Amino acid sequence: VHATDPLVGVKFTEYYKDHQRGAISDTLATGIGKHVGAAGDAYLAWRVLSDTVLNIQYGHFQPGGAYPAGRRSGADRFLASTTLSF
């Protein structure tokens, strides 16, 4: 990545269980449904200077039918970091 070329990306993912009554690693997913949920992610990686990289990431997960109705509020994640190489 050059100092003037930021790397930007987005990703959307749907998650499903193999079987409707199957278990997953999240013990809160006690609902009967194959659809675990959907996630959207966006990121920016930018070499601001020759020795400095800025990373910004945002993600949102929206639970699906594998979760009971009371557990279907979404979850957000935000991360910002700077890496200095010397």
C-alpha positions as CSV (number, residue, x, y, z in Angstrom):
1,V,0.0,0.0,0.0
2,H,1.5,3.4,-1.0
3,A,1.1,6.5,1.0
4,T,-1.7,7.8,-1.3
5,D,-3.6,4.5,-1.9
6,P,-5.9,3.5,1.0
7,L,-7.3,0.0,0.8
8,V,-11.1,0.0,1.4
9,G,-13.4,-3.0,1.5
10,V,-16.8,-4.2,2.5
11,K,-18.2,-7.7,3.0
12,F,-21.6,-9.2,3.7
13,T,-22.1,-12.7,5.1
14,E,-25.1,-14.9,5.9
15,Y,-24.6,-17.7,8.5
16,Y,-26.7,-20.9,8.6
17,K,-26.8,-24.1,10.6
18,D,-26.6,-27.5,8.9
19,H,-29.8,-28.7,10.7
20,Q,-32.7,-26.6,12.0
21,R,-32.3,-28.1,15.5
22,G,-28.5,-28.3,15.3
23,A,-26.3,-26.6,17.9
24,I,-23.7,-23.9,17.3
25,S,-20.9,-22.6,19.6
26,D,-23.0,-19.6,20.8
27,T,-25.1,-21.0,23.7
28,L,-27.5,-18.1,23.4
29,A,-28.7,-19.5,20.0
30,T,-31.5,-21.6,21.5
31,G,-34.1,-20.8,18.8
32,I,-35.3,-23.4,16.3
33,G,-34.2,-22.1,12.9
34,K,-31.3,-22.6,10.4
35,H,-30.6,-18.9,9.9
36,V,-28.0,-17.9,12.5
37,G,-27.7,-14.3,11.2
38,A,-26.2,-11.8,8.9
39,A,-23.1,-9.7,9.2
40,G,-21.8,-6.6,7.4
41,D,-18.2,-5.4,7.7
42,A,-16.3,-2.4,6.3
43,Y,-12.6,-1.6,6.6
44,L,-10.0,0.9,5.7
45,A,-6.2,0.3,5.8
46,W,-4.1,3.3,4.9
47,R,-0.3,3.8,4.9
48,V,-0.4,7.4,6.0
49,L,3.4,7.7,6.1
50,S,6.2,5.3,5.1
51,D,6.3,4.0,8.6
52,T,2.7,4.5,9.8
53,V,-0.4,2.5,8.9
54,L,-4.0,3.4,10.0
55,N,-6.6,0.7,10.3
56,I,-10.3,1.3,10.8
57,Q,-12.9,-1.5,10.9
58,Y,-16.6,-1.6,11.6
59,G,-18.9,-4.6,11.8
60,H,-22.5,-5.3,12.5
61,F,-24.1,-8.7,13.3
62,Q,-27.9,-9.2,13.1
63,P,-29.0,-12.4,14.7
64,G,-31.5,-14.6,12.8
65,G,-34.1,-17.3,13.6
66,A,-31.5,-19.5,15.5
67,Y,-31.9,-17.0,18.3
68,P,-35.1,-16.5,20.4
69,A,-37.1,-13.4,19.7
70,G,-35.8,-11.6,22.9
71,R,-32.1,-12.1,21.8
72,R,-32.3,-10.7,18.2
73,S,-30.9,-7.2,18.8
74,G,-27.9,-6.6,16.7
75,A,-24.3,-6.2,17.8
76,D,-21.8,-3.6,16.6
77,R,-18.0,-3.7,16.7
78,F,-15.6,-0.8,15.9
79,L,-11.9,-0.9,15.9
80,A,-9.3,1.8,15.1
81,S,-5.6,1.2,15.4
82,T,-2.3,2.7,14.2
83,T,0.9,0.7,13.5
84,L,4.2,2.4,13.7
85,S,7.2,0.5,12.2
86,F,10.7,1.5,13.1
